[in-house]
Amino acid sequence: MIDLHAHSNKSDGTLSPSELVELAAKKGITYLALTDHDTVDGIDEALKKAEEINASSSGHKAPVVIPGIEFSTDWGGRDVHVVGLDIDHHNKDFLKETEFFLDSREGRNRAMAAKLKAVGIGISYDALLKTFPDCVLTRAHFAKYLYEYGYVKSTHEAFERYLGPGCPCYVPREKITPVKAVEMTLMAGGIPVLAHPLIYKLGDEKLKELITIMKDAGLAGIEGYYSTHSDEDTEYVKELASKFGLCISGGSDFHGSNKPGIDLGTGYDNLNIPEEVWLLLSRKKKR
C-alpha cells in the first residue's frame, strides 16, 4: 500500500510530519509522499522520523518518504493543483521560486484577517500565528480559529459565511499557471503530476486541452487513484493516461481531521494503490 498525496500541519493538515510518518508505519504503508501546499518545510522532519523508526525496536518499518509539494495554480479562472513528486527540496533555485508562494500567502492572510476584523470578528494576523505556529497559514486555519472561538458552529460554516469565494472576507491569492508548476517540479528534478483531475469539473474536452498543454511542458503523471473516485472515474483517468502517454499516480489527499473520513492510504476505505504505481513513476523519471 502506498500514498503519494498527503498533507501535514506545515500546510493545512492536522498531523505533524513526524506523526504522519508514524501513522504510515503503523498502517504498513511502504511509500509515502509528503505534498504540503506550496511548501517543503516538513520534508526533513519526515525523513528524520523515518530513520528513527527504522533504527528503533518498535516492530514497525517506516515508509520510504518521497519529498513532494502540491502547487496551487490557476488555469482560465479554475483552481488546478499540480503535485511534484521526488523533488530535490534543497534545490536553491527551486526554493527561491517557492518564496513567491509564501509572500503571496502572507499578503492574502493579512488582508483576510483585516476583513474579518472589519465585520466584527476579534482576530488578528499575529493571533493566528501564535495559534498555529511553524506552519503555512491557509483558509483552513482561519476556519478552525473561527470555530474554536465560537464565531461559527462548524468550519464548513466559516467557509460558507466568510472565507469562500464571493463571501465578504474572501481574498483571492495570486497563483502561477499549471505549466509553471510543471517547470518548477522539473527544475527540482521531480515528477510533475496533475492532481485529482475530475474535481475541477472541466468536462472531457477542456480536461484534454489542459493535459495537452501540461504534457507539452513535461507533465509525467495524472492522479487516477483518489479518495473521491469511483471505479468508473479511475478507469476514465487510466484511459486518459494511456492516450497521453502518462503514468498513473494516486493518493488519499489526507489532511487529518481537516478532512474527516479520509484516512491515510485508504481514503474513504475505497483506496488500495498498488506499489507498482510508484515504481512506474520512478522508472519514468530515470528515463
Secondary structure, 3 states (H helix, E strand, C coil): CEEEEECCCCCCCCCCHHHHHHHHHHHCCCEEEECCECCCCCHHHHHHHHHHHHHCCCCCCCCEEEEEEEEEEEECCEEEEEEEECCCCCCHHHHHHHHHHHHHHHHHHHHHHHHHHHCCCCCCHHHHHHHCCCCCCCHHHHHHHHHHCCCCCCHHHHHHHHHCCCCCCCCCCCCECHHHHHHHHHHCCCEEEECCCCCCCCCHHHHHHHHHHHHHHCCCEEEEEECCCCHHHHHHHHHHHHHHCCEEEEECCECHHHCCCCECCCECCCCCCCHHHHHHHHHHHHC
